[in-house]
């Protein structure tokens, strides 16, 4: 039977015997959350979504108080993002 959309091959996956937190730390948080490096990928993605929603809510809350606070928070997040990509602070 021919499929309309061919399936892609499964990504590399490592089954970890460690606990949730130690497995995520060992393989790198972003690697687990975005690339499903081990079986805790969905758990790490939920944590990542929570972090992003808290940051977004904080920036919007600061914008309601004073737009300059929001602009400063956005600038700080951009600088942190540039530093993270330059120095690989959260792992590969």
Backbone bond lengths (Angstrom), bond angles and torsions (degrees), N, CA, C in turn:
res aa  C-N    CA-C-N  psi(-1)  N-CA   C-N-CA  omega(-1)  CA-C   N-CA-C  phi
1 X - - - 1.446 - - 1.532 108.90 -
2 X 1.311 115.81 127.10 1.465 121.16 -179.76 1.515 110.41 -86.67
3 X 1.316 115.50 136.11 1.457 120.37 176.95 1.522 108.95 -94.61
4 X 1.319 116.15 144.67 1.464 119.76 178.95 1.522 111.10 -66.69
5 X 1.310 115.81 -44.95 1.457 121.15 178.68 1.521 107.18 -113.50
6 X 1.326 117.66 113.69 1.465 118.78 -178.69 1.525 111.51 -65.48
7 X 1.291 116.18 143.15 1.468 121.09 179.02 1.516 109.81 -76.22
8 X 1.305 114.66 144.17 1.464 118.44 176.38 1.523 108.50 -88.11
9 X 1.296 115.02 160.74 1.456 118.87 178.66 1.515 109.91 -71.27
10 X 1.313 115.81 148.32 1.463 121.07 -179.82 1.531 109.74 -67.18
11 X 1.343 117.38 143.05 1.474 119.32 178.18 1.526 110.78 -70.80
12 X 1.322 114.90 164.97 1.466 119.71 176.60 1.515 109.17 -60.12
13 X 1.307 115.89 135.62 1.459 121.53 -174.52 1.518 108.11 -138.58
14 X 1.316 116.02 132.71 1.459 120.63 178.71 1.516 108.38 -118.29
15 X 1.327 116.18 121.51 1.456 120.74 178.06 1.526 108.35 -80.15
16 X 1.323 116.57 119.43 1.456 121.33 -174.98 1.525 110.51 -99.50
17 X 1.305 115.47 137.84 1.464 121.12 177.78 1.528 111.71 -90.85
18 X 1.325 116.73 -12.17 1.463 120.99 -179.23 1.521 110.41 -75.20
19 X 1.314 115.87 175.63 1.449 121.60 177.14 1.513 111.84 -76.06
20 X 1.317 115.50 178.32 1.459 122.26 -176.37 1.524 112.10 -58.35
21 X 1.312 117.34 -56.30 1.467 121.10 -173.82 1.523 111.45 -67.23
22 X 1.325 117.47 -44.60 1.464 119.48 -178.36 1.527 111.51 -67.48
23 X 1.329 118.16 -33.64 1.472 120.05 177.44 1.510 111.54 -68.66
24 X 1.326 116.56 -40.14 1.463 119.65 179.40 1.523 110.51 -67.75
25 X 1.316 117.97 -40.62 1.461 121.18 178.89 1.529 110.57 -66.86
26 X 1.321 116.95 -40.28 1.464 121.21 -177.63 1.531 112.07 -64.23
27 X 1.331 117.21 -42.84 1.462 120.62 -176.97 1.525 113.36 -91.76
28 X 1.320 118.28 -5.41 1.461 122.11 -178.98 1.518 110.65 90.82
29 X 1.326 116.13 128.81 1.462 121.20 -173.24 1.525 112.36 -59.28
30 X 1.324 117.46 -50.88 1.461 120.04 -178.18 1.520 112.06 -68.17
31 X 1.313 117.78 -33.68 1.460 121.26 177.52 1.525 110.73 -64.38
32 X 1.318 116.79 -41.61 1.468 120.32 178.92 1.522 110.50 -71.35
33 X 1.327 117.53 -43.78 1.456 120.84 -175.87 1.530 112.32 -69.08
34 X 1.308 117.80 -41.57 1.460 120.38 -174.13 1.523 113.99 -95.75
35 X 1.324 118.18 -30.05 1.468 120.91 -175.54 1.520 114.02 -111.61
36 X 1.334 118.50 1.29 1.471 122.44 -178.90 1.523 111.80 51.25
37 X 1.331 116.07 57.79 1.456 120.84 -178.40 1.523 112.43 -68.70
38 X 1.317 117.59 -26.62 1.457 120.97 175.65 1.524 109.18 -144.12
39 X 1.328 116.79 -172.15 1.466 119.90 -173.13 1.519 113.80 -72.10
40 X 1.315 118.66 -5.94 1.458 121.47 -178.77 1.531 112.71 -96.65
41 X 1.324 117.83 17.55 1.453 122.10 179.07 1.519 113.96 -57.32
42 X 1.351 119.03 -47.49 1.469 118.81 178.59 1.525 113.45 -62.79
43 X 1.322 117.19 -35.46 1.464 120.25 178.56 1.520 110.86 -66.39
44 X 1.331 116.17 -43.76 1.465 120.19 178.92 1.526 111.12 -66.29
45 X 1.331 117.42 -34.53 1.462 120.22 178.60 1.521 110.81 -66.61
46 X 1.327 117.88 -38.77 1.467 120.60 177.62 1.530 110.17 -63.92
47 X 1.324 117.33 -41.24 1.466 120.68 177.16 1.522 109.93 -63.90
48 X 1.337 117.65 -42.78 1.463 121.33 178.56 1.525 111.05 -61.97
49 X 1.325 117.16 -41.83 1.462 119.96 177.82 1.527 111.30 -63.99
50 X 1.330 117.06 -37.62 1.462 120.35 176.11 1.518 111.89 -63.56
51 X 1.325 116.54 -42.72 1.467 120.57 179.46 1.529 110.54 -63.46
52 X 1.329 116.40 -44.53 1.467 120.14 -179.75 1.522 110.48 -64.46
53 X 1.336 117.56 -39.72 1.466 119.20 -179.60 1.524 111.58 -68.46
54 X 1.329 118.21 -35.41 1.463 120.58 177.03 1.527 110.49 -66.48
55 X 1.319 116.69 -42.05 1.471 120.13 178.38 1.521 110.41 -63.98
56 X 1.334 116.86 -44.75 1.461 120.71 179.73 1.526 111.13 -62.64
57 X 1.326 116.89 -45.17 1.461 120.60 178.39 1.514 112.15 -62.49
58 X 1.331 116.63 -37.85 1.465 120.05 179.17 1.530 111.57 -65.88
59 X 1.321 116.39 -43.64 1.465 119.66 179.63 1.528 110.09 -64.62
60 X 1.338 117.12 -42.37 1.467 119.40 179.07 1.525 111.53 -67.30
61 X 1.336 117.19 -37.06 1.459 120.39 176.59 1.511 111.94 -64.74
62 X 1.330 116.70 -41.15 1.455 120.07 176.55 1.526 111.25 -65.08
63 X 1.337 116.80 -33.54 1.472 120.11 178.51 1.519 111.06 -66.80
64 X 1.340 117.45 -31.67 1.462 119.90 178.06 1.524 110.76 -72.62
65 X 1.330 117.78 -31.56 1.461 121.28 179.06 1.524 110.14 -76.26
66 X 1.336 115.03 -54.58 1.462 120.56 -179.31 1.535 107.97 -156.72
67 X 1.302 118.72 121.32 1.465 120.63 -178.07 1.531 113.80 -58.43
68 X 1.320 117.75 -28.65 1.465 120.00 178.70 1.527 111.47 -67.85
69 X 1.331 117.55 -33.83 1.464 120.30 175.76 1.527 110.43 -63.89
70 X 1.321 115.73 -40.67 1.456 120.38 178.82 1.526 110.83 -65.09
71 X 1.318 117.16 -42.17 1.463 120.27 178.83 1.526 110.62 -63.53
72 X 1.325 116.58 -39.35 1.466 120.07 177.22 1.515 111.90 -65.32
73 X 1.335 117.04 -39.51 1.458 120.57 178.70 1.520 111.12 -65.73
74 X 1.326 116.83 -39.97 1.467 120.39 177.87 1.519 110.68 -64.97
75 X 1.332 117.22 -41.75 1.468 120.71 177.49 1.525 110.80 -62.10
76 X 1.325 116.53 -41.40 1.465 120.61 178.11 1.525 111.40 -63.30
77 X 1.334 117.82 -41.21 1.460 121.32 178.10 1.527 111.42 -65.56
78 X 1.330 117.18 -38.17 1.466 119.96 177.79 1.522 111.80 -65.66
79 X 1.311 116.91 -41.76 1.470 120.86 177.77 1.525 110.28 -63.94
80 X 1.337 116.53 -42.79 1.463 120.24 178.46 1.523 110.89 -63.24
81 X 1.317 117.65 -38.24 1.462 121.38 178.72 1.523 111.15 -66.15
82 X 1.319 116.75 -41.81 1.467 120.55 178.69 1.524 110.38 -64.88
83 X 1.330 116.82 -43.74 1.467 120.11 178.50 1.518 111.42 -63.40
84 X 1.332 117.10 -39.67 1.456 120.59 -179.93 1.525 110.76 -64.56
85 X 1.323 117.36 -43.46 1.459 119.36 -179.52 1.524 111.53 -70.17
86 X 1.323 116.58 -31.52 1.465 119.57 -179.23 1.529 112.40 -75.33
87 X 1.317 117.50 -40.37 1.456 120.95 -174.24 1.512 114.07 -108.97
88 X 1.337 118.09 2.20 1.469 122.44 177.72 1.529 111.69 52.73
89 X 1.332 115.71 56.40 1.464 120.61 -175.50 1.520 113.33 -70.80
90 X 1.339 117.98 -29.17 1.466 120.33 -177.09 1.517 112.39 -103.10
91 X 1.290 119.62 18.93 1.467 122.39 178.04 1.520 111.12 89.44
92 X 1.344 115.11 177.90 1.466 120.25 -178.10 1.502 111.32 -79.86
